[in-house]
Amino acid sequence: MTRPLLELRDVHTHIGAYHILQGVDLAVPPAAVTMLLGRNGAGKTTTLRTIMGLWRASQGRVSFDGAPVGGPGTRASPPDMARMGLAYVPENMGIFADLSVKENMVLAARRARNASQLDTARLEWIFGFFPALKKFWLHPAGKLSGGQKQMLAVARAIIEPRRLLLVDEPSKGLAPAIVQNMIDAFIELKQASTTILLVEQNFNFARLVGDHVAVMDNGRVVHAGSMAQLAADDELQTRLLGLSLGSHQ
């Protein structure tokens, strides 16, 4: 079997007095999309933040490409993780509201000091999915709509090729047409051998994009397998998620 690009073994995370992750085991295969699903409060966002080093794992091990990056005695910082080729799109988007769309994109591109040094072909590819970013290129990001800010957050993460994308609910607040563009973007990224770990509440999105799935409940992964298998099993969906994917198509 191919070695996972990202792996969590028995990962526990405490936030204050709260024991949020309670022994997470997760393997993210390379060049594919792994969906991280579960009810609200299951620990999905905490898992992403623990991987990125924003929160410290109190027990267990986080490994990236076989090397330990998280756990007691080992903790790569978010800048360290970015240098390794990881990009994180948080649910709150993490854009710079006072800067223009262009300035946000330049800051996200490690190899560019100004807009003229951005990869033009890749930028036009991004504009093809998110035309509003081209239209509002010189506008302050803080004045964009919620959906446009979400587009910008994802665009910042993919302005350069990344080894691993961690994305928290990318379709949240987007109109259906833009959700389809987002789906198309992730499918093309996958075809370009980008590894993606994706938290998403839009179950049709998950069905169309995901190759693998891990379902969380009460701070643990309670199911892992093929996304297609989960999408075809209404009874399993209801047991794990409390509803079926078919009801959200």
N, C-alpha and C positions, 0 to 999 in steps of 0.2 A: 504493500500500500504506500501511496505517496505520503511523505511526512507533512503534517499540518504546517502551514506558515505561522499560524498563531495557535497557542494551546494554553488552556488554563487547567490546572489540576488542584482540586480541593481548595479553591480560593475562598477565603473569608474576608469580608470587609466590615469594619465597624465605623459608624458615623456617630460620634458622641457615645451615648449610652445604647444606641441601637445597633443590633447585629443584623445587617442588611443582607449581605451575601453569606450563605451558610454551607459552603462546600461546593462551589461551582466547578464542574468539569465540562470543558468546551473545547472542541477541535474545529479549526477553521481551515479547510483545504485550500490550496492555492488555485488561482485562476478560476474562481467560481464565486457565486453569491450565496452566502449563508444568512438565512433569515433568523433573527432572534425575536421570538414571539412570546406572548404571555399577557395575562390580565394586568391592569394598572396596579403598580406597587409590587410587581413580581421581582424586580431587581434588574431590569434590562438596562436602564440608564446608568445605574451604579456599576454594572459590569463594564460598560464602555469607558466610564470615567476611571475605573480601576486599571483597565488595560493601558490607558494613556498616562497613568501615573498621577492623575489629578487627586485621587484618593488612594491611600496606602492599603495594600492587602495585608491583613494582620496574620494571615496563615496561608499556606499553599504557595503556588508558583505560577507565574505568568512567563511564557517563553515565546520569543519571536524569532523565527528562522533557526530554532534550536538553541538560542542563547537566552539565559534568564534575564528578564527585564523588570520583574515585579515579584514581590513577596518579602518576607522578613530578611533583612540583610541585603536585599537587592531591589533597587528602585530606580529605574530610568526616569528622568524628568520629562515633561512634555516636549521641551526643545530637543532632548536626546531622541525621543521617539520620532519627532518630525525629521530629524537628520537621518534616521534609519529608513525613512520613506513612508511613514504613516501620516495620514491626514484624518482629522476628526471634525465632523459637522455636528455640533450639539443641537439639542432641541431648541435652545434659545438663540440659535443661529451664530452668535459670536462675531457679527460684523462690526465695523467701525462706523458708527452712525454719522459722525462729523466729517468723514472723508467721502469723496466721490466714489462712484462705482469703479471708475478707472483706478483710483488710488488703492481701493480695497484689493483689486485684482493684482496690482503691482506688488503690494506687500505680501500677497500669498505666493507669489512666484519667487522662489529663492534665487533663481539665476538672473532675475531682471531688476535693474535699479531704476528703470523708468519704463513707460509704456512702449517705447520704440523697441525695447529688448524682449517684449513678450513674444511668444511663439504665435505668429500671425495665423498660421493654418489652424492651430489648436483653438485659438480665440474665435475664429470664424465658425469652427465646429461647435463650440459652446453656444455662440449666438444663434446657430441653427435650432438648438433646443430651446433657448431662452431669449427670444428676440427683444424682450423688454429691456434686457441689460444693455443691448446696443443702443436702443432708443434713449435710455437714461444714463448713458455712459459718463456724462459730466455732472450728473445730479448728485446731491448728497444722499448717501445710502439711507440715512435716517428718514428721508422723506418718501421712500418707496413704500408701496403697500406691503402688507404682511406676506402675501404670496411672492412678491418680487424680492423681498428680503430673503425668503427661503431659497429662491433661485440663485441669488447672489452667494449665499452661504455654500451651496453645493458647487457653484461655478468656481469659487475660491479653492475648494478642495481638489478640483480636477484640472486647474489651469496648467499644472504640470503632471506628468505621469507619476503615480504613487504605487508603492508596492502593496499597500493595504489601506482601504478606506473604511472608517468607522462612521456610520451615518445614523443619526437618531431622528426617526420620523420625517423623512424628506418630503412626503406629500402633504404634510399638515398645512392647511390653509390655502391649498392650491385649487384653482378651478380645474374641472375634469380634463379640459384640453391640455393644460400644462402638466397635469398628472401623467397623461399619456406621453408627453415629451420627456418627462422625468424617467418613466419606464424605459423608453427608447434609449435614453442616455446611459442608464445602468446596463442595459443589454449590450450596447456597443463597448462600454468599458470592460465588461466581462469578456467579450470576444477579443479584446486587446490584452487579455491575460491579467487584468487587474483583479486582485482579491478584495472582496467586499463583505463586511459584516454589517447587516442592515436591520435596524429596529423599525418596525412599521405596523401601524394599526389598520391600514387599508389592506384587507385580506386579499382582494383581487390583485392588487399591486404585488403582494407577496407571492401569490400563485404564479403570476406571469414572469417575475424576475428571479425568484429563488431557485437554486439548485438543491441546497441542503437547508435543513431547519433544525433549530433547537428551541424547545418550548420551556419557559421558566415558570416556576410557581414557588412562592415563599422562599426566595433567595437561592433556589437550586434549579438545575436543568433536570426536568422530569421526563423529557422525551427528546431524542435526537434521531434524525434519519433523512429520508428523501422528502423534498418539498412536494414533489408530484404524488408521492404516496399519501402524505397528509391531505393534500387537496382532493384526493379521490375517496377519502374515508370520512363521511359525514359523522359517523358515530365517534371516531377518534377526535375529530375537531371539537365536537360538543363536549366530550369528556375533558379535553385538555384546555379548551379556550372558552367554553360556555356558550358557543354558537358555532354555526357551520359557515364555511367559506362561501358555499353556494348562495346563502342569503344575502351576500354582499357583492354579487356580480352585477 
